[in-house]
């Protein structure tokens, strides 16, 4: 007895599957067969997936759920419902909550809150330093045992290079992954947009490309020194990804991701002070966007993430420089990635790989694939469905997105977690 997903086009890049195949799931929520029914199988429930794509549940490397500490913006409950509506079955929560995820108790609290809803599985990222203050290291071993899949200081810079070296040495000793937001805080100097023609025209303080490249250069030098496995988050410039490409050629244990919106928007989308385009790192020029896309195609960038940051409406009503940076991005992660297929940059299996098994490999979790024995975390979407993003259709509590009113192609129709149907359109 179990669940049958019948007639769909199964794309499972981790296992090289790309074709029409039925998927068989047992009562315990595991895949027991692909293509051909196992002996004696009888479906208790059947999902008709004809004309739809069946793929592993999406894995998002970075989504701020705002709980604990900023529940006026969003909560774990509101955002996991948004995640499953977008086909996301696994996500990582950065440690810049209030209080910070710098103790095993905080890591366990985040996970226990998520388990209560039995929806998207949340993996916390532990803080590199206590209170994200950049001074004293956390007990990474205890945080690792409590379920943290990586360690980062989020957007709070570690300005003391010796502290960063010690953090990397500690992580390397335990074979842990450090997630890096590479930026020189002095070069950033309170900027809020890319240092370019649009920022100059609008009179807004700029963040030069060098702020990112200097940060990447420092961190790469320390990675080479310590042998630490590192993942670069939110790269925004062509030069930075070129540096990562060279580091990978030299054999350094590094990976990188990019947000979906940086692959589609540039500084020109800010227009006349559109605060929905206030993000960090900033939207840069068209040359940088092309550089990010090229790195995605070549494999230098191995994951696309949402960098979901829901805000209450007032946060975006302030003047541009004082507005809250970030986009409510869970529900546009898949559609924006599918646009890259429409743009002929990626094939559909390549696009799905960047949202499934590749980010799963970065955090070292056994998900993002649908081989026999795998947990049945499944996303089913209609690749031809066209829909317009409106505030009424956004499930997340945060409605802050520059993509409101835009038409997308590709809509999630079903999401399963552990073989259990948790979302149906």
C-alpha positions in Angstrom: 0.0 0.0 0.0 1.2 3.5 -0.7 1.1 6.5 -3.0 1.5 6.5 -6.8 2.5 9.6 -8.7 1.4 8.6 -12.2 2.1 9.9 -15.7 4.4 12.7 -14.8 7.7 13.7 -16.4 10.2 12.8 -13.7 13.4 14.9 -13.6 15.8 13.7 -10.9 19.2 15.2 -11.9 21.1 13.4 -9.1 20.2 10.1 -10.5 20.2 11.0 -14.2 16.5 10.6 -14.7 14.7 12.7 -17.3 11.6 11.1 -18.8 8.0 10.0 -18.2 8.1 7.7 -15.2 5.7 6.8 -12.4 6.9 7.2 -8.8 6.0 4.7 -6.1 6.1 5.7 -2.5 5.4 3.5 0.5 3.4 4.2 3.7 6.5 5.2 5.5 7.2 8.0 3.1 10.1 6.5 1.1 10.5 6.0 -2.6 10.3 2.2 -3.3 10.3 2.2 -7.1 10.7 4.4 -10.1 9.1 3.6 -13.5 7.8 0.1 -12.7 5.6 -1.0 -9.8 7.2 -3.2 -7.2 5.6 -6.6 -6.7 2.3 -6.5 -4.8 2.1 -2.7 -4.8 -1.4 -1.3 -4.5 -1.9 2.5 -4.4 -4.0 3.8 -1.6 -3.8 7.2 -3.3 -2.9 8.3 -6.8 -1.8 11.7 -8.0 -2.4 12.3 -11.7 0.7 14.2 -12.9 0.1 14.0 -16.6 1.5 17.1 -18.3 3.4 18.1 -15.2 7.0 17.9 -14.0 7.8 15.7 -11.0 11.1 16.5 -9.3 12.7 16.4 -5.9 11.5 19.0 -3.4 13.4 22.2 -3.7 16.3 23.0 -1.3 16.8 26.7 -0.4 20.1 27.6 1.2 18.9 30.9 2.8 15.6 32.1 4.1 15.0 34.4 7.0 11.8 33.3 8.8 12.0 36.3 11.3 11.2 34.2 14.3 12.3 34.6 17.0 12.6 38.3 17.5 10.8 39.9 14.5 7.4 38.2 14.5 5.8 41.4 13.3 7.4 40.7 9.9 6.7 36.9 9.7 6.8 33.7 11.7 8.0 30.2 11.2 4.4 29.1 10.7 3.6 31.7 8.0 6.8 31.1 6.1 6.8 27.3 6.0 3.3 27.5 4.5 4.7 29.8 1.9 7.6 27.5 1.3 5.5 24.4 0.6 3.3 26.4 -1.7 6.5 27.1 -3.7 7.7 23.5 -3.7 10.4 24.1 -1.1 10.8 21.1 1.2 14.1 22.0 2.9 15.5 25.4 3.8 18.4 26.9 5.8 17.7 29.6 8.5 20.6 32.0 9.1 21.6 32.7 12.7 20.8 36.4 12.8 17.6 35.9 14.8 16.9 37.5 18.2 18.4 35.9 20.1 21.1 34.6 17.8 21.5 30.9 17.0 24.8 30.6 18.9 23.8 27.9 21.4 22.5 24.4 21.0 19.3 25.4 22.8 18.5 28.0 20.1 19.3 25.6 17.3 17.0 22.9 18.8 14.2 25.5 19.4 14.1 26.5 15.7 13.9 22.8 14.7 11.3 21.9 17.2 9.1 24.8 16.1 9.4 23.7 12.5 8.6 20.0 13.4 5.4 21.2 15.1 4.0 22.2 11.7 5.2 19.1 9.8 5.9 21.1 6.7 9.2 22.3 5.3 12.2 20.9 7.1 14.4 23.7 8.6 18.1 23.4 9.0 19.6 26.1 11.2 23.0 27.7 10.4 25.0 28.3 13.6 26.7 31.5 14.4 30.5 31.6 13.9 30.9 34.1 16.8 29.0 34.6 20.0 26.2 37.1 19.4 27.5 37.6 15.9 29.9 40.2 17.5 33.0 39.0 15.6 35.0 38.5 18.8 34.6 35.1 20.6 34.0 31.8 18.7 30.9 29.7 19.4 31.0 26.1 20.4 30.7 24.8 16.9 31.0 21.2 17.9 28.0 21.4 20.2 26.0 23.4 17.6 26.9 20.8 15.0 25.6 18.0 17.3 22.4 20.1 17.8 21.6 20.0 14.1 23.4 23.0 12.5 24.5 22.3 8.9 27.0 25.1 8.6 28.3 28.2 10.3 28.2 31.8 9.4 28.3 35.3 10.8 25.5 36.2 8.5 25.7 39.9 7.4 27.7 40.9 10.5 31.3 41.3 9.4 34.2 39.7 11.3 36.6 42.5 10.9 39.4 40.9 13.0 41.2 38.7 10.5 42.8 36.6 13.2 39.3 35.8 14.6 38.2 34.7 11.1 41.4 32.5 10.8 40.7 30.9 14.1 37.1 30.2 13.2 38.1 28.6 9.9 40.7 26.5 11.7 38.1 25.3 14.2 35.7 24.5 11.4 38.4 22.7 9.4 39.3 20.5 12.4 35.7 19.3 12.6 35.1 19.2 8.8 32.4 21.8 9.0 31.3 24.2 6.3 31.7 28.0 6.8 29.2 30.2 4.9 30.7 33.5 4.0 29.1 36.9 3.1 32.3 38.4 1.7 32.3 42.2 2.1 34.7 44.8 3.3 32.7 46.9 5.8 34.9 50.0 5.4 34.5 50.1 1.6 30.7 49.5 2.1 30.6 52.6 4.4 26.9 52.9 4.7 26.1 52.4 1.1 22.8 51.1 -0.1 23.1 50.7 -3.9 25.7 49.7 -6.4 28.3 52.5 -6.9 27.4 53.2 -10.5 25.4 55.5 -12.8 22.0 54.9 -11.1 23.3 55.6 -7.6 25.1 58.7 -8.7 22.0 60.0 -10.6 19.7 59.4 -7.5 22.3 60.8 -5.1 22.4 57.5 -3.1 25.5 56.3 -1.3 27.1 53.5 -3.3 28.8 50.2 -2.4 31.7 49.6 -4.8 32.3 46.3 -6.5 35.7 46.3 -4.6 33.8 45.9 -1.3 32.9 42.4 -2.4 36.1 41.5 -4.2 38.3 42.6 -1.3 36.2 40.5 1.0 36.5 37.5 -1.3 40.2 37.9 -1.6 40.7 38.0 2.2 38.6 34.9 2.7 40.2 32.9 -0.1 43.6 33.6 1.4 42.4 32.3 4.8 40.8 29.3 3.1 44.1 28.4 1.5 45.9 28.9 4.8 43.5 26.8 6.9 42.0 24.2 4.4 38.5 25.1 5.6 35.6 24.1 3.4 33.7 27.3 2.6 30.6 28.4 0.8 30.3 32.0 -0.6 26.8 33.4 -0.3 25.0 36.0 -2.3 27.8 36.8 -4.9 26.8 39.9 -6.9 29.7 40.8 -9.1 31.3 39.3 -12.2 34.8 39.8 -10.8 34.0 38.0 -7.5 32.8 34.9 -9.4 35.9 35.0 -11.5 37.9 34.8 -8.3 35.9 31.8 -7.1 36.4 30.1 -10.5 40.2 30.5 -10.2 40.1 29.2 -6.6 38.2 26.1 -7.7 40.8 25.6 -10.5 43.5 25.7 -7.8 41.6 23.0 -5.9 40.4 25.1 -3.0 37.3 23.5 -1.2 34.9 26.4 -2.1 31.4 26.7 -3.6 29.1 29.6 -4.2 25.5 30.6 -4.7 23.5 33.4 -6.2 20.1 34.8 -5.5 17.4 34.4 -8.1 16.8 38.1 -8.2 20.4 39.0 -9.0 20.1 36.8 -12.1 17.3 39.0 -13.5 17.5 42.5 -12.0 20.1 45.2 -12.3 20.7 48.7 -10.8 18.5 50.1 -13.5 15.4 48.4 -12.0 15.7 50.8 -9.0 14.2 53.4 -11.4 13.1 56.4 -9.2 13.8 55.1 -5.7 11.9 51.8 -5.9 12.6 50.5 -2.4 11.4 47.0 -3.5 14.8 46.8 -5.3 16.7 47.6 -2.1 18.7 44.4 -1.5 22.0 43.5 0.1 24.4 43.0 -1.7 23.0 45.6 -4.1 21.8 45.0 -7.6 24.7 45.7 -9.8 25.2 46.5 -13.5 24.3 44.5 -16.6 27.9 43.3 -17.0 27.8 41.8 -13.5 24.4 40.1 -14.2 25.9 38.5 -17.3 28.9 37.4 -15.3 26.7 35.7 -12.7 24.7 34.0 -15.5 27.9 32.8 -17.1 29.2 31.4 -13.9 25.9 29.6 -13.3 26.2 28.0 -16.8 29.8 26.9 -16.3 29.2 25.4 -12.8 31.2 27.9 -10.8 28.0 28.8 -9.0 26.3 25.6 -7.8 23.1 26.8 -6.3 20.3 29.4 -6.7 18.7 30.5 -3.5 15.8 32.8 -2.5 17.5 34.9 0.2 14.0 35.3 1.5 13.5 38.4 3.7 9.9 39.2 4.4 9.1 42.7 5.7 6.0 44.5 7.0 4.7 47.2 4.6 6.1 50.1 6.6 9.7 48.8 6.1 9.6 49.6 2.4 7.8 53.0 2.8 10.8 54.8 4.2 13.3 56.7 2.0 15.4 54.3 0.0 18.5 54.4 2.2 16.5 53.9 5.4 14.1 51.2 3.9 14.5 47.6 4.9 16.7 45.6 2.4 15.4 42.3 1.1 12.8 40.6 -1.0 10.0 38.2 0.0 11.3 35.6 -2.4 10.2 32.0 -1.6 7.3 32.0 -4.1 9.4 33.4 -7.0 12.4 31.0 -6.5 11.2 28.3 -9.0 9.5 30.7 -11.5 12.6 32.9 -11.7 14.8 29.9 -12.2 12.5 28.6 -15.0 12.9 31.9 -16.7 16.6 31.0 -17.2 15.3 27.9 -19.1 13.1 30.2 -21.3 16.2 32.4 -21.8 18.1 29.3 -23.1 20.7 29.7 -20.4 20.0 26.4 -18.8 18.2 23.2 -19.7 15.4 22.2 -17.4 17.4 19.4 -15.7 20.3 21.8 -15.1 17.9 24.4 -13.6 16.3 21.8 -11.3 19.8 20.5 -10.2 20.6 24.0 -9.0 17.5 23.9 -6.7 17.7 20.3 -5.5 20.7 18.0 -5.1 23.4 20.6 -5.6 22.4 22.8 -2.6 21.7 19.6 -0.6 25.3 18.6 -1.2 26.6 21.9 0.0 24.9 21.5 3.4 25.5 17.7 3.5 22.0 16.5 3.8 20.5 13.4 2.2 17.7 15.1 0.2 17.2 16.7 -3.2 17.0 13.3 -5.0 14.3 10.6 -5.6 16.3 7.4 -6.0 14.9 4.2 -4.4 15.2 4.5 -0.6 15.1 8.3 -0.7 12.7 10.2 1.5 9.8 11.2 -0.7 10.1 15.0 -0.7 8.5 15.9 -4.0 7.6 19.0 -6.0 5.1 18.7 -8.8 4.6 21.7 -11.1 2.9 22.6 -14.3 5.6 24.0 -16.6 3.1 25.6 -18.9 0.8 27.3 -16.4 0.9 31.0 -16.7 0.0 33.2 -13.7 0.4 36.7 -12.4 2.0 37.4 -9.0 -0.4 39.5 -7.0 -0.5 40.3 -3.3 -3.6 38.1 -2.9 -1.6 35.1 -4.2 1.4 35.6 -1.9 1.3 33.1 1.0 4.2 34.6 2.9 3.4 37.4 5.3 5.9 39.6 3.5 4.6 41.1 0.3 7.8 43.0 -0.5 8.8 42.1 -4.0 9.6 44.0 -7.2 8.0 41.2 -9.2 4.4 42.1 -8.3 2.2 42.3 -11.4 4.6 40.2 -13.5 3.5 37.1 -15.4 5.3 33.8 -14.7 5.3 30.5 -16.4 5.4 27.4 -14.2 3.2 26.8 -11.1 3.6 24.4 -8.3 0.5 22.1 -8.0 1.6 19.6 -5.3 4.2 19.4 -2.6 4.9 16.2 -0.7 7.1 15.9 2.4 8.0 12.4 3.5 5.3 11.1 1.2 2.7 13.2 2.8 0.8 15.7 0.6 1.2 19.1 2.3 0.2 21.4 -0.5 -2.2 21.1 -3.4 -3.2 23.9 -5.6 
